Amino acid sequence: MGEINPVFWSETLDPETLLSLADSYDRAIAVLRQTGELRGDIDALSELVAKRIVDLAGSGERDLQRLTIEALKFVRASQVLGFCSSGLPERR
């Protein structure tokens, strides 16, 4: 696992949970790389993955596999719908 994305740092989450969120993020990014889906604005896409994982954790999800799968579903749906990291439709 690489460095923990700053978006995961929180005083309300214990270190074990933070590591789990970072692991989920790393796994989701690895899947996107392996499938060729990590392209375009990589920073925005990476941030979208991280924010989705944080949102899921904020609602109580802690399962590594579910965090990863749900983050991937969200990113893929966002790409299909043409949404950028801000959540607003991209200009075409």
VOBA-1610 file (N, C-alpha, C; in pm, whole numbers, padded with zeros to 5 digits, always signed):
BEGIN
Met+00084-00117+00000Met+00000+00000+00000Met+00088+00123+00000Gly+00049+00226-00075Gly+00124+00349-00082Gly+00086+00442+00032Glu+00113+00571+00011Glu+00076+00669+00112Glu-00075+00678+00123Ile-00123+00713+00241Ile-00266+00730+00260Ile-00307+00865+00203Asn-00404+00863+00113Asn-00457+00983+00052Asn-00505+01077+00163Pro-00467+01206+00158Pro-00508+01300+00263Pro-00659+01308+00284Val-00737+01275+00184Val-00882+01282+00198Val-00932+01183+00304Phe-00852+01080+00334Phe-00891+00981+00433Phe-00863+01024+00577Trp-00776+01122+00596Trp-00740+01161+00733Trp-00860+01219+00804Ser-00883+01168+00922Ser-00997+01213+01002Ser-00968+01185+01148Glu-01003+01279+01231Glu-00984+01259+01375Glu-01092+01169+01431Thr-01198+01145+01355Thr-01309+01064+01404Thr-01296+00917+01367Leu-01201+00883+01281Leu-01181+00744+01241Leu-01054+00689+01304Asp-01063+00566+01350Asp-00946+00504+01413Asp-00844+00464+01306Pro-00719+00445+01345Pro-00613+00412+01249Pro-00642+00287+01166Glu-00703+00187+01226Glu-00735+00064+01153Glu-00836+00092+01041Thr-00934+00174+01069Thr-01034+00210+00968Thr-00969+00291+00857Leu-00882+00384+00893Leu-00812+00464+00792Leu-00731+00375+00698Leu-00664+00276+00754Leu-00586+00184+00671Leu-00677+00102+00580Ser-00793+00065+00630Ser-00889-00011+00550Ser-00941+00074+00434Leu-00970+00201+00460Leu-01016+00291+00354Leu-00907+00309+00249Ala-00783+00326+00295Ala-00671+00342+00202Ala-00651+00216+00119Asp-00667+00100+00181Asp-00653-00027+00110Asp-00763-00040+00004Ser-00884-00004+00040Ser-00995-00008-00054Ser-00968+00084-00173Tyr-00917+00204-00145Tyr-00881+00299-00250Tyr-00775+00239-00342Asp-00670+00184-00283Asp-00563+00125-00363Asp-00616+00013-00452Arg-00705-00069-00399Arg-00762-00178-00477Arg-00847-00126-00592Ala-00929-00024-00565Ala-01015+00032-00670Ala-00930+00094-00781Ile-00826+00168-00743Ile-00738+00229-00843Ile-00667+00121-00923Ala-00624+00013-00858Ala-00557-00097-00929Ala-00651-00160-01032Val-00776-00179-00995Val-00874-00236-01089Val-00892-00142-01208Leu-00905-00013-01182Leu-00922+00084-01290Leu-00800+00086-01383Arg-00681+00071-01325Arg-00559+00064-01407Arg-00558-00062-01494Gln-00590-00176-01431Gln-00585-00305-01501Gln-00687-00312-01615Thr-00799-00245-01598Thr-00904-00250-01700Thr-00892-00137-01802Gly-00794-00050-01783Gly-00776+00061-01876Gly-00874+00175-01855Glu-00944+00174-01743Glu-01043+00278-01715Glu-00981+00401-01648Leu-00858+00391-01602Leu-00791+00503-01538Leu-00723+00584-01648Arg-00796+00679-01701Arg-00746+00761-01812Arg-00810+00899-01802Gly-00768+00988-01886Gly-00821+01124-01881Gly-00762+01199-01762Asp-00848+01265-01689Asp-00805+01341-01571Asp-00790+01244-01454Ile-00672+01184-01444Ile-00647+01080-01344Ile-00662+01134-01202Asp-00617+01257-01178Asp-00630+01315-01045Asp-00776+01329-01004Ala-00859+01376-01096Ala-01002+01392-01065Ala-01068+01257-01043Leu-01031+01160-01124Leu-01088+01026-01110Leu-01045+00964-00977Ser-00919+00980-00942Ser-00869+00928-00815Ser-00939+00994-00698Glu-00962+01124-00709Glu-01032+01196-00603Glu-01177+01149-00591Leu-01239+01121-00704Leu-01376+01070-00704Leu-01385+00936-00631Val-01288+00849-00656Val-01282+00720-00586Val-01267+00743-00436Ala-01173+00828-00398Ala-01148+00853-00256Ala-01269+00912-00187Lys-01332+01010-00249Lys-01448+01074-00188Lys-01564+00976-00172Arg-01582+00889-00269Arg-01691+00792-00259Arg-01666+00695-00143Ile-01543+00652-00128Ile-01508+00561-00018Ile-01532+00631+00116Val-01493+00757+00126Val-01515+00832+00249Val-01664+00848+00277Asp-01743+00876+00173Asp-01887+00888+00190Asp-01948+00757+00241Leu-01905+00647+00182Leu-01955+00516+00225Leu-01916+00487+00370Ala-01792+00519+00404Ala-01746+00497+00541Ala-01823+00586+00638Gly-01855+00707+00593Gly-01931+00799+00676Gly-02071+00748+00708Ser-02123+00664+00619Ser-02255+00606+00644Ser-02244+00471+00716Gly-02121+00437+00758Gly-02103+00319+00841Gly-02044+00197+00773Glu-02023+00202+00643Glu-01966+00086+00573Glu-01819+00069+00610Arg-01781-00053+00644Arg-01642-00080+00680Arg-01585-00201+00606Asp-01669-00273+00534Asp-01623-00392+00463Asp-01539-00353+00342Leu-01414-00402+00341Leu-01319-00366+00237Leu-01371-00396+00097Gln-01426-00514+00079Gln-01474-00552-00054Gln-01593-00465-00097Arg-01686-00440-00008Arg-01801-00356-00043Arg-01759-00213-00073Leu-01665-00160+00006Leu-01616-00025-00021Leu-01556-00016-00161Thr-01475-00115-00195Thr-01409-00116-00326Thr-01511-00129-00439Ile-01601-00225-00427Ile-01700-00249-00532Ile-01791-00128-00551Glu-01839-00072-00441Glu-01930+00043-00452Glu-01859+00166-00509Ala-01732+00185-00475Ala-01656+00296-00533Ala-01640+00276-00684Leu-01611+00154-00726Leu-01598+00125-00869Leu-01731+00147-00942Lys-01841+00101-00884Lys-01973+00122-00944Lys-02001+00270-00963Phe-01970+00348-00860Phe-01995+00492-00864Phe-01913+00560-00973Val-01785+00527-00979Val-01697+00588-01080Val-01743+00550-01220Arg-01776+00424-01240Arg-01820+00378-01372Arg-01951+00445-01412Ala-02043+00458-01320Ala-02170+00525-01350Ala-02145+00672-01383Ser-02054+00734-01310Ser-02021+00875-01335Ser-01962+00892-01474Gln-01877+00798-01515Gln-01816+00806-01648Gln-01921+00786-01758Val-02011+00693-01737Val-02116+00666-01836Val-02205+00788-01851Leu-02237+00852-01739Leu-02327+00967-01741Leu-02255+01096-01781Gly-02122+01090-01789Gly-02047+01208-01831Gly-02029+01310-01721Phe-02022+01264-01596Phe-02002+01356-01485Phe-01854+01365-01451Cys-01813+01484-01413Cys-01675+01502-01371Cys-01667+01494-01219Ser-01551+01517-01162Ser-01533+01499-01019Ser-01616+01594-00935Ser-01657+01706-00991Ser-01739+01799-00914Ser-01883+01755-00903Gly-01920+01653-00981Gly-02057+01607-00979Gly-02143+01678-01081Leu-02085+01772-01153Leu-02160+01844-01255Leu-02131+01786-01392Pro-02228+01791-01483Pro-02202+01738-01618Pro-02084+01810-01681Glu-02001+01734-01748Glu-01888+01793-01820Glu-01940+01862-01944Arg-01875+01970-01981Arg-01911+02040-02105Arg-01857+01961-02221Arg-01937+01945-02321Arg-01894+01871-02441Arg-01886+01960-02560
//
